[in-house]
Structure formats: structure tokens, C-alpha cells
Amino acid sequence: MTIIKTSRPHITRVEGVCGGRPIIRGTRTTVRSIVGYYKIGMSVDDILKAIPHLTLAQIHDAISYYYDNQEEIDRDTKENMILAGEIES
């Protein structure tokens, strides 16, 4: 298993975990998931309540990662929605 570090302390990629997408280090929680909650208007505190195994720092790091890598995460979100049948390609 190959672990790829990112510029963020709480964000990593792990070959074979969540398709190698950016995740919260030590979890299977994707940055895409955190950003999805954030984009529908959930506050950081709301996200923490919804995913209590994370810390505030991890959630803030995921949101920060998104703002520095919007194109990548938006593309990941779209691909995930296509796979789930929520939108057409």
C-alpha cells in the first residue's frame, strides 16, 4: 500500500483506498465528502456532529485542501455522481 502525502498535514492519498482520492489521514473519509456537506450549507460544527470521529482541524484541513485544489475535487465529485447514477456524463 502506497501512501502519498499532500501539502496538508491531515490529508493524504492511499493507493487502493477510496480510489486513491484525497482522504482524511487514518480514515476512509474523503475530502469530497467533507466538501459536499460544506457546500450544502453545513457548518464545520455540523460536519463534526455528522462525522464525530474527525477533529475540527481535520475538517478545516479538508476545506482548505479543497480551496487550493477546487478543480480536482469538483472533478472527483462529478465522477462520483456519474458512478452513482445521480447525473449523466
C-alpha positions in Angstrom: 0.0 0.0 0.0 1.5 3.3 -1.1 0.7 6.4 0.9 1.1 9.7 -0.8 1.5 12.8 1.4 -0.1 16.1 0.4 0.8 19.7 1.4 -1.8 19.4 4.2 -1.0 17.5 7.5 -4.4 15.8 7.7 -4.9 15.0 4.0 -3.3 12.0 2.3 -3.9 9.6 -0.6 -3.6 5.9 -0.1 -3.3 3.6 -3.1 -6.3 1.3 -3.0 -8.3 3.3 -0.6 -11.3 5.3 -2.0 -9.8 5.1 -5.4 -6.7 7.0 -4.4 -8.7 10.1 -3.8 -7.7 12.6 -1.1 -8.9 11.4 2.3 -8.5 12.4 5.9 -5.4 10.7 7.1 -6.1 7.5 9.0 -9.7 7.3 7.8 -11.7 6.5 4.7 -13.4 9.9 4.8 -12.9 11.7 1.5 -12.2 15.4 1.1 -15.1 15.2 -1.4 -17.5 14.1 1.4 -16.5 16.9 3.7 -16.8 19.5 0.9 -20.2 18.1 -0.1 -21.5 18.7 3.4 -19.9 22.2 3.5 -21.4 23.1 0.1 -25.0 22.3 1.2 -24.6 24.8 4.0 -23.4 22.7 6.9 -21.1 24.5 9.3 -17.9 22.9 10.5 -19.6 22.2 13.8 -22.5 20.5 12.0 -20.0 18.4 10.0 -18.2 17.4 13.2 -21.5 16.2 14.6 -22.3 14.2 11.5 -18.8 12.6 11.4 -17.8 12.6 15.1 -14.6 10.6 14.6 -13.0 13.6 12.9 -11.5 16.6 14.6 -12.1 20.3 13.8 -8.6 20.5 12.5 -9.2 17.6 10.0 -12.4 19.2 8.8 -10.8 22.7 8.3 -7.8 21.0 6.6 -10.2 19.3 4.1 -11.9 22.5 3.3 -8.6 24.3 2.9 -7.4 21.5 0.6 -10.5 22.0 -1.5 -9.9 25.7 -1.9 -6.4 25.0 -3.1 -7.5 22.1 -5.4 -11.0 23.0 -6.5 -10.8 21.7 -10.0 -9.6 18.3 -8.8 -12.2 17.9 -6.1 -15.0 19.2 -8.3 -14.0 16.7 -11.0 -13.9 13.9 -8.3 -17.4 14.9 -7.1 -18.8 14.9 -10.7 -17.2 11.4 -11.4 -18.7 10.1 -8.2 -22.2 11.4 -9.1 -22.0 9.8 -12.5 -21.0 6.5 -11.0 -23.9 6.7 -8.5 -26.3 7.5 -11.4 -27.2 10.9 -10.0 -26.2 12.7 -13.2 -25.3 11.7 -16.7 -21.9 12.2 -18.2 
